[in-house]
């Protein structure tokens, strides 16, 4: 927490919000020593921080929180939101197009090490720190978790007595799974259901839906196009539609705590302190609330949600 800078940071938030109405990316001169790799000697050499997000709303909201927190500390921030799935934004991080992106511990670990035997949140976080290539690091993980989950309608659950993924073997009709195209290759995708939960390969059909468990996936489950859907656990539609999230007793899906993934060049001590203060306050309940407010006819923008969240948490007053 930045108690010695709170007044300055509150003013910074107001300035950041005003800047957002003028342009998506800041083009003002950065403050000396503000960005990673900047010169703290006062010589005038500076470096902005370029924040990116994955191609779904929650990632953009978290990225915007990071961006505004940095701007409130007098950093110049550029934004490239909605880059795409992990392969795309990791490539952007590697080629220097972005410096910072929010990610999720378990899936990021499996991206770099799909053989890890880590299971608990702390084990996954520790293993992830070891698995990252040189030049990149993760800062402190948040309590907030948003993980993949398999969901069915209440009617389907009642018909087959489904409570967990282990019960899928009792289903006598084909399992039509809806999820991101990438799910087909993930360790917790169809292969995981077969190897870990004994589901027959011949009983699984995969239906790719490219909206990260969003409205298209939800509608496909509601109208019966699929009978099981991969939806992120912080999606309000799970509760809104009374879906049954199947338990995962074998921990096939790893913990997915929100974590800042950043290039080492940009990860100065001050940047780490700012982003770690965000992670210390971000909860799963916050994510559900933010996602809900980003939906519907009167949905709030990621920029508005970020400002509201930072203000509500009292981090920068």
ZIQUI-V247908 format. One record per pair of residues at least 12 apart in sequence whose ideal C-beta (glycine too) atoms are under 6 Angstrom apart, sorted by the first residue. I is the first residue (numbers start at 0). GAP is how many residues later the second one is. Records with the same first field share a line. If there is no record, write none. Layout:
I = GAP ; GAP
//
This chain:
0 = 276
5 = 311
8 = 63 ; 307
9 = 306 ; 307
11 = 60
12 = 59 ; 303
15 = 52 ; 55 ; 56
16 = 290
19 = 283
23 = 55
24 = 53 ; 54
25 = 50 ; 51
27 = 48
29 = 16 ; 18 ; 46
30 = 43
31 = 12 ; 14
33 = 40 ; 41
34 = 12 ; 13 ; 14 ; 40
35 = 229 ; 230 ; 231 ; 232 ; 235
36 = 228
47 = 28 ; 30
48 = 21 ; 26 ; 28 ; 50 ; 217
49 = 28 ; 48 ; 49
50 = 12 ; 15 ; 16 ; 26 ; 28 ; 49
51 = 28 ; 31 ; 37 ; 40 ; 46 ; 49
52 = 28
53 = 35
54 = 27 ; 29
55 = 156
56 = 237
57 = 233
58 = 43
59 = 21 ; 242
60 = 229 ; 241 ; 244
61 = 40
62 = 39
63 = 238 ; 239 ; 242
64 = 213 ; 241
66 = 12
67 = 238
68 = 205 ; 209
71 = 244
72 = 201
79 = 18
84 = 97
85 = 25
88 = 12
98 = 164 ; 167
99 = 162
100 = 160
101 = 156
102 = 156 ; 158
103 = 152
104 = 19 ; 20 ; 23 ; 36 ; 152 ; 154
105 = 18 ; 148 ; 149 ; 150
107 = 20
108 = 15 ; 18 ; 19 ; 22
109 = 77
111 = 19
112 = 18
113 = 73
118 = 132
120 = 134 ; 136
123 = 130 ; 131
124 = 16
134 = 129
135 = 127
136 = 127 ; 130
137 = 121 ; 123
138 = 121 ; 133 ; 136 ; 137
139 = 136 ; 139
140 = 116 ; 118
141 = 115 ; 116 ; 137 ; 140
142 = 140
143 = 114 ; 138 ; 139 ; 140 ; 143
144 = 111 ; 112 ; 139
145 = 86 ; 87 ; 88 ; 110 ; 141
146 = 86 ; 106 ; 109
147 = 82 ; 105
148 = 84 ; 96
149 = 78 ; 96
150 = 78 ; 80 ; 92 ; 94
151 = 76 ; 92
153 = 88 ; 90
155 = 71
156 = 87
163 = 82 ; 83 ; 85
164 = 32 ; 81 ; 83
165 = 31
167 = 31
168 = 29
173 = 29 ; 31
174 = 28 ; 29 ; 53
175 = 29 ; 31 ; 50 ; 51
176 = 29 ; 51
177 = 29 ; 31 ; 39 ; 42 ; 48 ; 51
178 = 51
179 = 32
180 = 27
182 = 47
183 = 22
187 = 64 ; 65
189 = 14 ; 16
191 = 60
195 = 54 ; 56
206 = 19
212 = 18 ; 19 ; 22
216 = 12
217 = 19
233 = 53 ; 54 ; 57
235 = 55 ; 56
259 = 15
276 = 38
280 = 32
289 = 15
292 = 12
//
